[in-house]
Amino acid sequence: MIDFSEYTKEYIEEQMLDEVDDDIDTREGSMVQTAVAPGAWFLEGLYLTLTQLQNNAYSQTAVGQYLDYITEGRGIYRKAATPAVREGTFDAPIPAGSLFQTLNGASSVNFISGDEISHTGDIYVYELTCQEAGIIGNAYTGPIIPVTAINNLTQASIGTILTVGTEEETDDALRARYNESFAVPAFGGNISGYRNTILAMAGVGMVQIYPAYNGGGTVLCSIVDTDYAPASSALVNTVQDYIDPLNSQNTPNPNGIGYSTIGASVTITTATTLSVNVEFDITMATGISFGPTYQSAIEDAIADYLHEAAASWGEAIISDTVDYSVLVFVAKIIAAILAVEGVANVTNLTVNGGTSDLVLTETSALQQIPALGTVIIHE
């Protein structure tokens, strides 16, 4: 790539003035300097445009729509934002298409009613789909108000997330999928084939592939959502239906009806949360008292590190076997706590009752993903 960074207005102007005869005044404010300055300014903008065009021609530096153009040429498309689907509980029947609004001020969103999930006595449970795609539909839990008039309705609330709402795939995530597609040729039946296909599905954040986990012809694919949390049953079912729809006996179908190859029985499952419970003694900086604000800040710092540790969950270690490894380091938890402004020292830290690093279980029988549990702090 050509480096255009040196072509600033000042550099271009200097080069232009160097071409002027020595007996002509080129000092700042002179007629010649005044005349060439606008041209130098314009050319700097031109070089900035050239830099942008050049960057957007390569997958490593392209952004936005330009990155889409590159990845689409390989059949890899950016995952669109998806709306959250939630459970709504009511004390009266709800017509399909009824509109409800959450009660959280400026962050309120509307949900549209769908299919009935269950009905017990005067309690009716329906699917509610957020009108706005993205994570905004995941946040609120509690009472909702009807926008559509509904007879006999006096109570309405929104609760369990059935399908997590997701944001549009980021440039970095799309670029990573694109680059990975070159690592091993993907075709139906190999690890790359399953991996690339499942990761391209909306709502899936990472996947572990366990080939022949229960003998020849069996494959286990464990997924987590885009927030590195266990996938909802709805997402697991969606992936299962696409990869290998279950047969009438409710078992994976080896007949190649879905994406999976003929003869392969593919099971889609999800990870199990391992709660990471942390306890330690803290010393605050001089003049600072520990309180709820610091408790919250420390919990957020530890949660951020655990999210970072979870990012390796789907990275396979391939040799003679396919293995996965997720570690939670005590030293990094301490570092995350010390990074909170006002914390001077951390001692006697334990993680799940011990002082050693956590090695999560990643096998075909159990796939663990870390998540913050309790944080007990002694001042």
Number of C-alpha atoms within 10 A of each C-alpha: 7 8 9 13 10 11 18 17 19 14 12 20 20 16 13 16 18 11 8 12 9 9 6 11 14 18 11 10 10 11 12 16 17 13 11 16 19 13 14 21 15 12 17 22 14 13 18 15 13 14 16 14 13 15 18 19 15 14 20 15 14 20 20 12 12 16 23 18 17 20 19 12 9 11 8 19 19 22 19 16 17 21 23 24 24 24 22 29 26 20 18 19 18 23 15 14 14 16 21 25 19 20 16 14 7 6 11 15 18 19 28 22 22 18 13 17 12 11 15 8 7 9 14 18 23 23 23 28 25 25 17 16 17 18 18 18 27 20 13 16 18 13 16 23 16 18 13 14 10 14 9 10 14 11 14 19 18 23 16 14 21 19 22 27 26 25 18 15 19 14 18 11 13 21 23 13 18 22 13 15 17 11 9 11 11 17 13 13 17 15 21 19 17 22 20 18 18 22 17 17 17 23 31 22 23 23 24 28 24 23 21 15 15 12 8 11 16 17 24 20 24 23 30 25 23 19 17 23 21 22 26 19 14 14 24 23 16 16 23 21 16 16 25 24 25 20 12 8 7 8 13 21 22 20 15 16 16 17 19 23 19 15 14 20 24 29 21 22 25 24 22 18 16 16 15 20 16 21 18 16 14 19 16 17 13 9 6 11 12 16 9 8 8 17 14 11 14 22 18 16 20 22 19 16 20 23 18 14 18 22 16 15 25 21 16 17 11 9 7 6 9 15 17 19 18 21 17 20 18 18 12 15 22 17 16 19 24 18 13 14 12 17 19 15 14 18 12 10 21 17 20 17 11 13 12 14 16 16 12 18 17 17 15 19 9 14 23 22 28 25 22 19 15 13 16 15 15 12 12
